[in-house]
Every structure is written in C-alpha cells, then in structure tokens.
Amino acid sequence: MAAIRSVQIPQADLATEDRGNLDLTVLVPVLLLVALGVSMVFSASIPMAALRESEDIYYYLKRELLFAAAGLTAMYWMTRVSMDAIRRHAGWLLALTFLFLTLLFFVGVRINGARSWLPIPGTNLLFQPSEMAKIVLVIVAARYFSKFPQGLSSWRRALPPFAVLGSTAALIAVQPDMGTAAVIVVAMLAYFHIAGAKLRHLGAAAAATLSLAGLMIWRNPYQLERITNFILRIKTPAEGDYHTTQSLIAMGSGGLTGYGYCGSIEKYFYLPAAITDSILAIIGEELGFITVSAVLALFAVLAWRGMTIAKNAPDRFSGLVAAGVTVTLVTQALLNIAVVTGSFPATGVPLPFVSYGGSSLLFSLIGVGLLLNVAARQPTARPQQGHL
C-alpha cells in the first residue's frame, strides 16, 4: 500500500490555527447515518417495546436519543481536545481499558451468552469496554508507530504493538465475543500495515490469530455450528443459518423502495437482533435497495474523506489516528454488511452509527470527533511534505 503523506508543521503553528471549522464531508454523512439509525431503531423496536411490562412503545427510541445526544456531545468535545494531550495520555487510556476488560470477569453482565457489559452504578445502563478498546488501540498504536517514520524493521520493535493487540483481543474473545475480537484484529492489522509494519510481521500475527481462532471455535461448539450452518445454507437454505436466511428474506422482499416506514414484517420476531446486528436488513425491507445503497455510499464517502484527512494531517501522530479511526469504522461496517447480505457467518457486530447500542454509538462518535479534530488542524497552504 502506498505510503500516506502528511504535512509537517511546527507545533507552534498548530496552536494558532483556527480549529472552529468542522469538516462537512465527514460530519454530514455521520449525522445522516445517526438520524437514519434513530428513526429505524424506533421502527424496528416497536414489537419488542410492546412486550415490555411498561408497554412504552418509545422505550428504545428514548434510549437511542439519549445515546445519540451523549455521543454527539462527546464528538464535539473531542474536536476541541489537544491532540498532544491525547498522545500523552495514551498509556493511561490503555491501562483503564485493560482494567474494564478485566472487571468483566468479576462483575460483568451476561447477555446472549457473552459477559461483555459492565453495569453503570446508579443507572440501568450498561457499558461495553470492547467498544472503548477499538478507539484506545488506535491512539496507542498511533503513539508508538509515530516514533518510527521509516517503519518497524525488526521483530524487537514490532513486538510491543502486536502484544498489546493480542492481549486486548484475547480478553474480548474469552467473554466470549469473537465478532468484536475479529473486527479489532482485522482492522488493526490493516492499520499496522498503513503505519509501517512489515508484511512478515503481519503474516506471523495473522497465522497466530487464525490458530487461536480455530482453537476457540473448536472449544465452543455453537461457533462451529454457526459456521457449519452458514455453509449448509448455501446448499439447503431451509436447513441452514436461520439468521442469515431471514436477513436475506427481509433485504430481498423490500425491492427498490421497500414496504414503507414501519412496514417491516421480519421485525415481528422472525429476524433476530432486528435493532442491532440486523438493522440494515430492516432498512432494506422498509425503505428498499435505494436507501441501502445510500447507506453504503455514505460509508464510502466517510472512508474516502477519512483517508484523505490522514494523508494531509499536520503531523504523523494525528495522521495515524485519522487513518486508524477510519479503518476501524469502515472494517466494522463492511463486516456487518457482509453478514446481513449472507456473505459471512453471523458475528454479532453492529452497524456503526445506525444499530441500537449506547457504547457502540458513543465511541464511534468519539472516533469521528478525533477525525474532525485532525481535519480542523490541516493547513490551507502546504509546505514541504513528508511520509506519514
């Protein structure tokens, strides 16, 4: 992959730069995705909300609006934070992330078989540390790789970031949450390549990851069954993966324009995880192929603009943060889309900005805040360029 290039500016010049402007090419697609997500969460959650004891049909909508408000506030705050302060506190953020992931073994809440959530004291809300880990790993890796502009030529230099990645992924995988662990590993390996890791290091890490993943699948029969069902679905849909089959029914039945808003049939307990992992299928059923295509286009714009911001970043650390955030969000989106369209076995990975969930939305928007922060610090006139 071609090296990303960035503008080298003295730190003093950055302090005087106007940081009040927000990059609309990033902000508008994100706001559109969040707005679509809030509206579709309401539609898809109607049957689930109706079964609650409170019989409050707006239960999930109210919570998603709360999550969106908190996420947008955090996003704006992240556009104002000094990138140097973020770099200096990377170690503390990593330590806090490991603490939260470790606490899951003692006080974690188990949902759908995975102990992945911590209760927030004084509330009925839950916090998912693995979502925090996605952004923290980007920051920590950016700090480390920024010290080596020519890349990591030796195993001694390459070992620390791979060790941190492996430890984090292992803590998440044993919850067990193989889907989130897979997203983190795939995104980080792609990110490490951009940042300067050698192919031999990446190849060794990929081989180790596949070996450990195979062991986890062998020790957890339901994961092996999920993969087997996915393969059988290709031959005999009626006996294959129920989740994927229902997702394809929803996507296909919507046609070009869909049944209309709130018109889904699959959300009435035919399609599992209608408000989280399968939200794109409900979008396809109610709003049709045209809207699904628009969602894909918005993520494509975000990917293009994010990497452009990384290329033109004012310093190596900022550029790596922008690249890492972009790769992480796009990788998660692609994996969710692959599952919904029957191209990959079900993983339990939400669609960024769109799926229901507080931690996912919060940290996805924090990542966007970092991206907007880097974009706002780009100079209008480019002096001599150097490698990211």
Protein Blocks (a to p, Z undefined) as FASTA:
>chain_A
ZZdddddddfklmmmpcckbccfklmmmmmmmmmmmmmmmmmmmmmmmmmpmnlpaklmm
mmmmmmmmmmmmmmmmmmmpcfklmmmmmmmmmmmmmmmmmmmmmmpcceehiafbccde
hiabdcdfklmmmmmmmmmmmmmmmmmmnopfbfklmmmmmmmmmmmmmmmmmmpcfklm
mmmmmmmmmmmmmnopafklmmmmmmmmmmmmmmmmmmmmklmmmmmmmmmmmmmmmlmc
fklmmmmmmmmmnmmnonbehiafklnomaghklmmmmmmmmmmmnojmlmmmmmmmmmm
mmmmmmmmmmmpcbfklmmmmmmmmmmmmmmmmmmmmmmnopaccehiacehkagcfklm
mmmmmmmmmmmmmmmmpcfbdcddddZZ
